[in-house]
Structures are given as structure tokens and as C-alpha cells.
Amino acid sequence: MDTDQSKPQQAQTMQQKLKLTAMVAMTPERVIGKDGGLPWHLPEDLKVFRKYTTGHPIVMGRKTWDSIGKPLPKRQNIVLTRDTNWSADGAEVIYTPEDLATLKLMDNNVFIIGGAQVYALFLDQLDEMLVSHVYETHPGDTWLPEFEDTFPNMTIEETYETFELRRYTR
Ligand SMILES: NC(=O)c1ccc[n+]([C@@H]2O[C@H](COP(=O)([O-])OP(=O)(O)OC[C@H]3O[C@@H](n4cnc5c(N)ncnc54)[C@H](OP(=O)(O)O)[C@@H]3O)[C@@H](O)[C@H]2O)c1
């Protein structure tokens, strides 16, 4: 068998088995970020984020990695960048979404955790979106692209005083 031809096939097969879920919190105006960080302090939402993502690979843009500043524990931290010199302790690097298929993943349920550039990049491939709808308005400089039209099915998963977690599927 020609091994050069079999490699892309193997990668394709692996990728098909992945389930891609985006997890994001946004305001009614779709704000998700401000000055490189989160515009709000919502400990309950961070707990929800931890509950859903623990034990799974998480994929983030290099700017979101910088805003967190360290690997999130009990998760496989994967960072997307164009900078081939970039590295950080506790992070695995990818340069394209397709590179995900080349990694040895801890689990096939992969969470895309932002920010806006990375949500937009993965949007067409996402199986579902878990969105914390923050009730209050917050000013910001980063927004979530429109996704609702292509994810018409919505269920409310959890409700809290300051936000509601909704699951959107295709
Ligand atoms: N509310 C939420 O749920 C939530 C979640 C996550 C993040 N955020 C917020 O969102 C903001 C950051 O979002 P952002 O959109 O500015 O940045 P981002 O998506 O986190 O990261 C952008 C970086 O990803 C890399 N990248 C983007 N497209 C790429 C491509 N096609 N190929 C390879 N690498 C690519 C580039 O890294 P290089 O420049 O290194 O090449 C780019 O600068 C922050 O304020 C953060 O706090 C909010």
C-alpha cells in the first residue's frame, strides 16, 4: 500500500469520530470579550464551564490562551496559532483545524472554547453549541458571530440568576 496516500485517509476517519462542541458565554448584544478578557465576573458560569469541559480536549485561540495564562487542569489544552515558533508549557499547538486529527486526543468529545476568531473558524464543523446567555448587558470589543440560523434546535439546559445555559443543535 502507498503509505503517503493512506495518511490523509486515516486522518479523515479520525476526524469523523470527533464531536465538536463550542462553549461560550455572551450578552444579549453578543459581546463575549473586552480588553483581552471576559467583560464580567460570573463564578457560576466558570463552574458550569469546568463541569462540561473537564476530561476533554479544549481548543482555543492563542489570544484566549494568553487571557487565561495557564493550562486549564484535567483537560487537554490545544492552542491554535499561525506562529510556528509559539509554545507554552501545558499547551499542544495546532496551526489549522484539520491538525486536530493529527493529535492523540484524550477524548473524542472536543470543546471549542473561543475566542471569536476560533468560533468563526470552526463554525461549519461544530456539532453543537453550549451558550451561556448572560442576562445583563456588558460593554465589550469582541462579539460572537451569528450561528442561530444553522443551529435551529434549542434546549435550555440550566438556569441561574445571571445567565441561562442553552444547547443548540443542527
Ligand atoms: N465569553 C466567552 O465565552 C469567551 C470565550 C473565549 C474567549 N473570550 C474572549 O474573546 C477574546 C479573544 O478572542 P479573539 O477572537 O480576539 O481571539 P482568539 O480567537 O482567542 O485567538 C485569536 C488567535 O488565534 C489564532 N488564529 C486565528 N485564526 C487562525 C487561523 N485561521 N489559523 C491559525 N491560527 C489562527 C491567531 O493566533 P496568533 O496571533 O498567535 O497567530 C489569532 O491571533 C478575549 O477577550 C477573551 O476573553 C470569551
The ligand as an SDF file (V2000), in Angstrom:
LIG
                    3D

 48 52  0  0  0  0  0  0  0  0999 V2000
  -17.2460   34.8080   26.6250 N   0  0  0  0  0  0  0  0  0  0  0  0
  -16.6270   33.6830   26.2950 C   0  0  0  0  0  0  0  0  0  0  0  0
  -17.1800   32.5850   26.4260 O   0  0  0  0  0  0  0  0  0  0  0  0
  -15.2120   33.7490   25.7670 C   0  0  0  0  0  0  0  0  0  0  0  0
  -14.5260   32.5700   25.4570 C   0  0  0  0  0  0  0  0  0  0  0  0
  -13.2250   32.6680   24.9570 C   0  0  0  0  0  0  0  0  0  0  0  0
  -12.6350   33.9020   24.7770 C   0  0  0  0  0  0  0  0  0  0  0  0
  -13.3410   35.0320   25.0900 N   0  0  0  0  0  0  0  0  0  0  0  0
  -12.7510   36.3660   24.8750 C   0  0  0  0  0  0  0  0  0  0  0  0
  -12.5430   36.5500   23.4740 O   0  0  0  0  0  0  0  0  0  0  0  0
  -11.4240   37.4360   23.3100 C   0  0  0  0  0  0  0  0  0  0  0  0
  -10.3980   36.7790   22.4270 C   0  0  0  0  0  0  0  0  0  0  0  0
  -10.9960   36.4530   21.1860 O   0  0  0  0  0  0  0  0  0  0  0  0
  -10.2640   36.7760   19.7860 P   0  0  0  0  0  0  0  0  0  0  0  0
  -11.2290   36.4590   18.6940 O   0  0  0  0  0  0  0  0  0  0  0  0
   -9.6990   38.1560   19.8740 O   0  0  0  0  0  0  0  0  0  0  0  0
   -9.0010   35.7970   19.7850 O   0  0  0  0  0  0  0  0  0  0  0  0
   -8.8730   34.1800   19.8160 P   0  0  0  0  0  0  0  0  0  0  0  0
   -9.8690   33.5930   18.8640 O   0  0  0  0  0  0  0  0  0  0  0  0
   -8.8460   33.6970   21.2020 O   0  0  0  0  0  0  0  0  0  0  0  0
   -7.3940   33.9900   19.2440 O   0  0  0  0  0  0  0  0  0  0  0  0
   -7.0340   34.5620   18.0080 C   0  0  0  0  0  0  0  0  0  0  0  0
   -5.7120   33.9630   17.5810 C   0  0  0  0  0  0  0  0  0  0  0  0
   -5.9230   32.6130   17.1460 O   0  0  0  0  0  0  0  0  0  0  0  0
   -5.0130   32.3460   16.0870 C   0  0  0  0  0  0  0  0  0  0  0  0
   -5.7870   32.1110   14.8640 N   0  0  0  0  0  0  0  0  0  0  0  0
   -6.9460   32.6900   14.4790 C   0  0  0  0  0  0  0  0  0  0  0  0
   -7.3300   32.2290   13.2830 N   0  0  0  0  0  0  0  0  0  0  0  0
   -6.3750   31.3340   12.8900 C   0  0  0  0  0  0  0  0  0  0  0  0
   -6.2140   30.5190   11.7420 C   0  0  0  0  0  0  0  0  0  0  0  0
   -7.0970   30.5340   10.7130 N   0  0  0  0  0  0  0  0  0  0  0  0
   -5.1410   29.7050   11.6840 N   0  0  0  0  0  0  0  0  0  0  0  0
   -4.2350   29.6700   12.6850 C   0  0  0  0  0  0  0  0  0  0  0  0
   -4.3310   30.4320   13.8040 N   0  0  0  0  0  0  0  0  0  0  0  0
   -5.3910   31.2500   13.8960 C   0  0  0  0  0  0  0  0  0  0  0  0
   -4.1380   33.5790   15.9210 C   0  0  0  0  0  0  0  0  0  0  0  0
   -3.0370   33.4170   16.8090 O   0  0  0  0  0  0  0  0  0  0  0  0
   -1.5940   34.0960   16.5150 P   0  0  0  0  0  0  0  0  0  0  0  0
   -1.8360   35.5790   16.5690 O   0  0  0  0  0  0  0  0  0  0  0  0
   -0.7240   33.5880   17.6180 O   0  0  0  0  0  0  0  0  0  0  0  0
   -1.1790   33.6170   15.1500 O   0  0  0  0  0  0  0  0  0  0  0  0
   -5.0600   34.6720   16.4090 C   0  0  0  0  0  0  0  0  0  0  0  0
   -4.4040   35.8590   16.8020 O   0  0  0  0  0  0  0  0  0  0  0  0
  -10.8930   37.7330   24.7050 C   0  0  0  0  0  0  0  0  0  0  0  0
  -11.4660   38.9350   25.1740 O   0  0  0  0  0  0  0  0  0  0  0  0
  -11.4050   36.5530   25.5120 C   0  0  0  0  0  0  0  0  0  0  0  0
  -11.5050   36.8270   26.8920 O   0  0  0  0  0  0  0  0  0  0  0  0
  -14.6070   34.9620   25.5730 C   0  0  0  0  0  0  0  0  0  0  0  0
  1  2  1  0
  2  3  2  0
  2  4  1  0
  4  5  1  0
  4 48  2  0
  5  6  2  0
  6  7  1  0
  7  8  2  0
  8  9  1  0
  8 48  1  0
  9 10  1  0
  9 46  1  0
 10 11  1  0
 11 12  1  0
 11 44  1  0
 12 13  1  0
 13 14  1  0
 14 15  2  0
 14 16  1  0
 14 17  1  0
 17 18  1  0
 18 19  2  0
 18 20  1  0
 18 21  1  0
 21 22  1  0
 22 23  1  0
 23 24  1  0
 23 42  1  0
 24 25  1  0
 25 26  1  0
 25 36  1  0
 26 27  1  0
 26 35  1  0
 27 28  2  0
 28 29  1  0
 29 30  1  0
 29 35  2  0
 30 31  1  0
 30 32  2  0
 32 33  1  0
 33 34  2  0
 34 35  1  0
 36 37  1  0
 36 42  1  0
 37 38  1  0
 38 39  2  0
 38 40  1  0
 38 41  1  0
 42 43  1  0
 44 45  1  0
 44 46  1  0
 46 47  1  0
M  CHG  2   8   1  16  -1
M  END
$$$$
